[in-house]
């Protein structure tokens, strides 16, 4: 419970808001993904936001927004 009068519960509320904002912070990434790595593209569509995708030979050049909490997954694909 939260009370605006006594301030009870405000600290817990602020901690939950901070956690929610941190978990959903996004970072823009410039990625190069091999055409045959469809799993990575599917992962980006499920967990991130594709801003642009262009086929360049045998590679996808993708600009995406990825949650900070999931950045480890895309490190090897970065430019």
Residue, then its C-alpha position, 0 to 999 in steps of 0.5 A: x500500500x502507498x500513502x500520499x499523506x504518510x509516505x508509507x510505501x513510497x520507497x518500495x514504489x520508487x525501487x520498482x519504478x527504477x527496476x522497470x526502467x532499467x530492464x526496459x532501457x534500449x540501446x541502438x545497435x548497428x549489426x551485420x548478420x549472416x543470411x543463414x542466421x535466421x534465428x538471430x533475426x527472429x530473436x531481434x524481432x521478438x526481443x528488440x525493435x528492427x529500425x532498418x534491415x538491408x540485404x548486402x550480399x550474404x549479410x543483413x545490415x540491421x539497425x535495431x534497438x535492443x534491451x540493455x539487459x539482452x545486449x550480450x546476445x548481439x555483441x558478436x554481430x556489431x559493427 
